[in-house]
Each structure stands twice: as C-alpha cells, then as structure tokens.
C-alpha cells in the first residue's frame, strides 16, 4: 500500500519538478564466514548473510544562471537485513555550487572519510570491517553535522575546509556549555594529473572522546575516555589509469589523556599506520590485494604491543555489467603479540548492484 502511494505521488508531480531530481543507490550483500582465535582459543565458525552497506538516496539541483546552482542530497542506509531506519542517516546536505567552488551544510563526510575511497576499496559488513576491509586505519573516518567548502580545481589542485560546531557535536549541552567544546576542524588538499594522485586529509579537536580501540565517538558514550588535542593526519598517493590501480597511505593519530583526576592526565596517546593496495583489470575481472600495518601505539606515554597489527586482504570483482558485479574476498588480521595475540580470519562472496 505504501509503495503504491509513493508511486502515485511521484507520478503526479509535474515533469519540471522531477527534471533535476535523481534517484540512486547501491544494493550489496552476500555470505560471510568468519572466525576468531583469541589468546590461543579458537571460536566457532560464524556464517552469516550480511549487508555490505547498501544505500538509497535522492539528489537534485536548481540552476540559477551565471553558473550558480542550488544542490541537495538526502541519503540513507538501506540494509537488505532490514536493520537500518531513519532518513538522512548517510551523507545528506543542501548547498550552493558555482565557479567559486561548493559550499554545503548537513550531515557531511569528513575530509578524512572522503580520502578513504583511496585507502579501503573493499566491501564488508560492520562485523568484519576490520578483517575484510581496512577498518582499523579507517576508524578515524566519520560523518559530522557541519559546514564544508570545496574549492574548484586549479592546475590539478583542489582543497577542502570543514567545521563541526560545538552544539551539534554535543546537543545535550547546547544551552549550558558546562562541558568542554567538542567542535572540530577538518582540512584537505588533493592533486590529480595524468592518473597520478596525492591527498592530504587532517582533523583537529581541542577536546574529544575515544573508545579503547581509539575510535572517536560522541561525548557521553559508554566506555569512552575524554582526550585533549586530538588530531589525525593522513597522506595518500597513487595511480589510477590504464586498468591499473595502486595506492599507499600513511596515517598518524595523537591525543592527550584528559580524564579528570587520573594520574595519567596529560600523557600522550599516539599511533602510526600504513596501508597499500594494488589492483589490475583483466577484461571483466579485477583482482586486488591490500596490506596494512599498525605500529606499536603509545598509551599514556608508554608503548603497548596489543595495538600493533598486520593485515592482508585478497579478492576480486567480476563485472556482469556496468552496474552489477560479483564479489569475493578473504582476509587475515593478527593483532598483538605473544599471549595477547588475537587472530581473525574471514571470507565472503557477494553481489553488488548500482542504480
């Protein structure tokens, strides 16, 4: 009944109103098999039908003339497992675009998240994103309610700046300002020429909150630890042309303990990670391999081996058409050393369709 009402409503809209509106999306899912070996004990093998981040969205524009356009997008998760809800829970915005560049406001990808397109080329569910995807180096990627400016391209160079206000970062404190501001600043620079590309992406927050795995989360999240001077810097370089894709990335994260009353307050947390991916297209088949390494992290000024890791992913895509592809991959992750070592393995077969 609901589908019929939507179809009738769309059919009733004037042609002019629909002319600049685009419906788009991606449906991607498959079967995943995974297992964990934690401190020498092996888990049972888990086999699941999993969604790999399906989405559906609407985007449009209105041309004002003189090269200026109003642009908008409303995008949301659309899991085939039926576990996602609410509108606009992915990148959604309204803004202006012209010769001056692009200005948007809304639930926007951070500059770091956009740079992730050249770091993690894999499909996986949230359950296996650290094994079948480069999820550990990608833990710094997020969307924030923010305003963002993207410059035009000048001689191959383009830049981005982004600001997330304190009262969007901590809505519960907006009328009292009793807590330290969680506002954040983001910037990026990109260069492209003849298939070669290079990117810098970074972020800074005077105050932030980190989980034990160093993922930045909302203030008040259970188990999170307050930190100060939280910053991330990522550099990516590579080549994408003539059926060949190669990329290498390096990332540095740092913050200071800011737990009130802790004897460790002011001591530094930091970690460096690197990743590399290579792929080559043979007809309809694109085999791909990635390697990632996390060096020992510093927690409260002391090196901790449990954050050190090595990861390998191998796989291939087979394109049935421009829109539909079969996916297969296998991943291995080893984290920590000695008695603290954890090993995770996973594999998947799936299907992806774009519309």
Secondary structure, DSSP 8 states (H G I E B T S, - for coil): -HHHHHHHHHHHS-HHHHTTEEEEEEEEEEEEEEEEEETTEE---EEEEEE---EEEEEEEEEEETTEEEEEEEEEE--TTS---SSS-SSEEEEEEETTEEEEEEEEE-HHHHHGGGT------TTSTTTTS-TTGGGG--EEEEEEEE---BTTEEEEEEEE-HHHHTGGGTTT--S----EEEEEEEEEETTEEEEEEEEEEEEEEE-TT--B--TT-TT-EEEEEEEEEEEEEEEEETTEEEEEEEEEEEEEE--TT-TTTT-EEEEEEEEEEEEEEETTEEEEEEEEEE--EEETTEEEGGG-EEEEEEEEEEESSSSEEEEEEEEEEEES-GGG-EEEEEEEEEEEEE-
